[in-house]
Amino acid sequence: MLNRCFIVFTLTALGAVFLTGCRTQLGYADPQEARILSTRLGAYDLQQNAIAMIDSLLSNPVFNRKLAEQFPDGRRPVISVQGLINDTRQLNLKLDAITNSISTRLINSDKFEFMDLPANNEALLQIIADIMGGVGDEARKAQLLGMQDRPDYILTGQVQEISESDSRVSESYYKLTMRLVNLQTFKFDWAEENDIRKTQTKARFGY
Amino acid sequence: MRKCFSLFMFLCCLFLLSACQAPKSAGLATVVDLADDSSQVRFDDNRLAASLQVLGALTRHNPDGFIIAQIELQNLTQRNLPLQYHFSWFDAGGMEIYPGKRAWQQKNLHGGEIANLQAVSPYPGAARFVVYFRRIP
């Protein structure tokens, strides 16, 4: 009798655990937490890239020296951020998330003034693209320098992907490279790159 | 026979409870006060404390007021230790600067490796920072 009661009690307890503890759960997650779900470039990877870039931009001693030389009066330079070039296989990647994070933190750092580059400012964007591409250098530079409402710096960048795999291991390598173009000298005053490597190894047994 | 059955049921319960519980998120925290360069480490997870040692903290004040912090860590085990860490910055009044805006960063420490983790204050007026470490769930 005692034995039977014990079995019933244990089975009831197990059933209760199944029904309550292991049900599908819905809740809020920490958006800042480290997450790895696949070898594709995810939201957390973009956050990490943004942190690396901002920290470098705020603390780079070479860039700080160049800033002090160009702005001896202590004026805050005006910066604009151009959209990143997506050189990965993920065509639907929201790279604006990185540029928006970078812009927000740069504005809040009080080190830069920020100027938005409106999409309809085609003249400015075309001139910058031409200069970066080495097209009509001197005339384009003079045209840009003649513009009154323009930033001192423009931040450009590119995300690249290299993937390789064999029967068990698949690996993706992502590199974000960013450069800060000085629109007075048309030289790169700062550049930084950040690498992320993600691997997935299939189990020999199981799934 | 009855003892075996009881043991089996007990193990089943343990397995279920361990599988269904919330992931462990406690870790270590290092508090560094920039006024007197003092630092203290708080342990919330003894298992992580046995695997990870904070060797020291360095800070550098840039001419423009930004502070660069560096924490030196050592993996005390022979195996890889995948970690995530988070820097929080505070002003002189103890208020956190831009709370919750900085993501946890990941670092994979190889066995016995000594590594340096760096971060820059989000604003020139930082007076104290805290670094949290925990395992990647």
Contacts between the chains, C-beta under 8 A, distances in Angstrom:
chain1	res1	chain2	res2	distance
A	3	B	2	6.0
A	6	B	6	7.2
A	7	B	5	7.7
A	10	B	9	4.4
A	10	B	13	7.7
A	13	B	13	6.7
A	14	B	9	7.5
A	14	B	12	6.3
A	14	B	13	6.6
A	14	B	16	6.9
A	17	B	13	7.0
A	17	B	16	4.8
A	17	B	17	6.7
A	17	B	20	6.9
A	18	B	16	7.2
A	21	B	16	6.8
A	21	B	17	7.2
A	21	B	20	3.5
A	21	B	21	7.8
A	22	B	16	7.1
A	22	B	19	7.2
A	22	B	20	4.9
A	30	B	104	8.0
A	31	B	103	8.0
A	32	B	86	7.3
A	32	B	100	6.5
A	32	B	102	6.9
A	32	B	103	4.3
A	32	B	104	5.6
A	33	B	84	7.2
A	33	B	103	7.8
A	33	B	104	5.4
A	33	B	137	7.8
A	34	B	84	4.0
A	34	B	103	7.9
A	34	B	104	4.9
A	34	B	105	7.5
A	34	B	106	4.7
A	34	B	136	5.1
A	36	B	136	7.5
A	44	B	103	6.9
A	47	B	103	3.8
A	48	B	103	6.5
A	48	B	105	5.9
A	48	B	106	7.0
A	50	B	103	7.9
A	51	B	102	6.5
A	51	B	103	6.2
A	51	B	105	6.3
A	54	B	120	7.6
A	55	B	118	7.1
A	55	B	119	6.1
A	55	B	120	4.4
A	58	B	66	5.4
A	58	B	120	4.8
A	59	B	62	6.3
A	59	B	66	6.0
A	59	B	68	5.1
A	59	B	120	4.4
A	61	B	62	7.8
A	64	B	62	6.6
A	64	B	63	7.0
A	64	B	64	6.5
A	68	B	63	7.6
A	105	B	101	7.5
A	105	B	122	6.6
A	108	B	98	6.4
A	108	B	122	6.6
A	108	B	123	7.0
A	109	B	66	7.8
A	109	B	122	6.2
A	109	B	123	6.3
A	110	B	123	6.4
A	110	B	124	6.8
A	111	B	64	6.6
A	111	B	66	7.5
